[in-house]
């Protein structure tokens, strides 16, 4: 079974956004714990700086999550047969 062009593009997007999400989510958790002073993360930075960094990460995090979920859902629908791909001539 060959993959169509759209499926290949979606697969690349899923892979890239997955790798970009790893440090983004880690930083989001780190700044959140630094704000609350839990688990020793308060040693990284003061509460105000952590709060500002945490606020700045909302848009990139949401953007990456949406960019990861939409093509992943499309690929799942293709895999489950809910979306049929046109065979190549």
C-alpha atoms as a printed R data frame, in Angstrom:
   type eleno elety resid chain resno       x      y       z
1  ATOM     1    CA   UNK     A     1   0.000  0.000   0.000
2  ATOM     2    CA   UNK     A     2   1.572  3.246  -1.103
3  ATOM     3    CA   UNK     A     3   1.104  6.515   0.676
4  ATOM     4    CA   UNK     A     4  -0.255  9.527  -1.137
5  ATOM     5    CA   UNK     A     5   1.479 12.882  -1.208
6  ATOM     6    CA   UNK     A     6  -0.850 14.332   1.443
7  ATOM     7    CA   UNK     A     7  -0.169 11.399   3.755
8  ATOM     8    CA   UNK     A     8   3.588 11.817   3.353
9  ATOM     9    CA   UNK     A     9   3.344 15.529   4.130
10 ATOM    10    CA   UNK     A    10   1.172 14.787   7.172
11 ATOM    11    CA   UNK     A    11   3.660 12.182   8.355
12 ATOM    12    CA   UNK     A    12   6.534 14.688   8.107
13 ATOM    13    CA   UNK     A    13   4.495 17.305   9.996
14 ATOM    14    CA   UNK     A    14   3.643 14.796  12.732
15 ATOM    15    CA   UNK     A    15   7.304 13.835  13.122
16 ATOM    16    CA   UNK     A    16   8.615 17.429  13.202
17 ATOM    17    CA   UNK     A    17   5.934 18.692  15.573
18 ATOM    18    CA   UNK     A    18   6.463 15.674  17.814
19 ATOM    19    CA   UNK     A    19  10.147 16.494  18.207
20 ATOM    20    CA   UNK     A    20   9.377 20.193  18.740
21 ATOM    21    CA   UNK     A    21   6.740 19.351  21.346
22 ATOM    22    CA   UNK     A    22   9.200 17.452  23.547
23 ATOM    23    CA   UNK     A    23  11.300 20.470  24.649
24 ATOM    24    CA   UNK     A    24   8.276 22.783  24.576
25 ATOM    25    CA   UNK     A    25   6.261 20.624  26.974
26 ATOM    26    CA   UNK     A    26   9.333 20.071  29.169
27 ATOM    27    CA   UNK     A    27   9.922 23.828  29.379
28 ATOM    28    CA   UNK     A    28   6.221 24.419  30.055
29 ATOM    29    CA   UNK     A    29   6.301 21.995  32.988
30 ATOM    30    CA   UNK     A    30   9.639 23.368  34.246
31 ATOM    31    CA   UNK     A    31   8.391 26.955  34.303
32 ATOM    32    CA   UNK     A    32   5.119 25.864  35.896
33 ATOM    33    CA   UNK     A    33   6.981 24.065  38.670
34 ATOM    34    CA   UNK     A    34   9.334 27.042  39.034
35 ATOM    35    CA   UNK     A    35   6.327 29.316  39.537
36 ATOM    36    CA   UNK     A    36   4.988 27.084  42.294
37 ATOM    37    CA   UNK     A    37   8.432 26.394  43.751
38 ATOM    38    CA   UNK     A    38   7.928 22.629  43.635
39 ATOM    39    CA   UNK     A    39  10.485 19.857  43.122
40 ATOM    40    CA   UNK     A    40  13.449 22.225  43.276
41 ATOM    41    CA   UNK     A    41  12.565 24.054  40.066
42 ATOM    42    CA   UNK     A    42  12.476 27.374  41.934
43 ATOM    43    CA   UNK     A    43  16.286 27.274  41.813
44 ATOM    44    CA   UNK     A    44  16.133 27.731  38.020
45 ATOM    45    CA   UNK     A    45  14.702 31.246  38.109
46 ATOM    46    CA   UNK     A    46  12.623 33.589  40.244
47 ATOM    47    CA   UNK     A    47   8.838 33.333  40.275
48 ATOM    48    CA   UNK     A    48   8.165 36.428  38.120
49 ATOM    49    CA   UNK     A    49  10.575 35.397  35.360
50 ATOM    50    CA   UNK     A    50   9.165 31.873  35.371
51 ATOM    51    CA   UNK     A    51   5.636 33.284  35.119
52 ATOM    52    CA   UNK     A    52   6.543 35.502  32.149
53 ATOM    53    CA   UNK     A    53   8.272 32.621  30.346
54 ATOM    54    CA   UNK     A    54   5.325 30.341  31.111
55 ATOM    55    CA   UNK     A    55   2.861 32.876  29.666
56 ATOM    56    CA   UNK     A    56   4.971 33.217  26.504
57 ATOM    57    CA   UNK     A    57   4.819 29.473  25.873
58 ATOM    58    CA   UNK     A    58   1.037 29.164  25.632
59 ATOM    59    CA   UNK     A    59   0.770 30.165  21.963
60 ATOM    60    CA   UNK     A    60   3.674 27.999  20.707
61 ATOM    61    CA   UNK     A    61   2.393 25.049  22.741
62 ATOM    62    CA   UNK     A    62  -1.178 25.315  21.440
63 ATOM    63    CA   UNK     A    63   0.063 25.862  17.873
64 ATOM    64    CA   UNK     A    64   2.307 22.799  18.004
65 ATOM    65    CA   UNK     A    65  -0.392 20.639  19.597
66 ATOM    66    CA   UNK     A    66  -2.933 21.579  16.914
67 ATOM    67    CA   UNK     A    67  -0.328 21.141  14.147
68 ATOM    68    CA   UNK     A    68   0.431 17.689  15.578
69 ATOM    69    CA   UNK     A    69  -3.135 16.511  16.207
70 ATOM    70    CA   UNK     A    70  -4.761 17.500  12.894
71 ATOM    71    CA   UNK     A    71  -2.434 15.519  10.595
72 ATOM    72    CA   UNK     A    72  -2.278 12.670  13.125
73 ATOM    73    CA   UNK     A    73  -6.055 12.429  13.059
74 ATOM    74    CA   UNK     A    74  -6.084 12.481   9.265
75 ATOM    75    CA   UNK     A    75  -3.519  9.652   9.151
76 ATOM    76    CA   UNK     A    76  -5.536  7.654  11.684
77 ATOM    77    CA   UNK     A    77  -8.692  8.050   9.602
78 ATOM    78    CA   UNK     A    78  -6.817  6.870   6.499
79 ATOM    79    CA   UNK     A    79  -5.380  3.911   8.418
80 ATOM    80    CA   UNK     A    80  -8.820  2.945   9.757
81 ATOM    81    CA   UNK     A    81 -10.322  3.209   6.285
82 ATOM    82    CA   UNK     A    82 -12.639  6.115   7.130
83 ATOM    83    CA   UNK     A    83 -10.891  8.185   4.448
84 ATOM    84    CA   UNK     A    84 -10.121  6.435   1.170
85 ATOM    85    CA   UNK     A    85  -7.056  7.389  -0.816
86 ATOM    86    CA   UNK     A    86  -7.180  7.440  -4.601
87 ATOM    87    CA   UNK     A    87  -4.897  4.789  -6.063
88 ATOM    88    CA   UNK     A    88  -2.087  6.111  -8.260
89 ATOM    89    CA   UNK     A    89  -2.584  5.426 -12.000
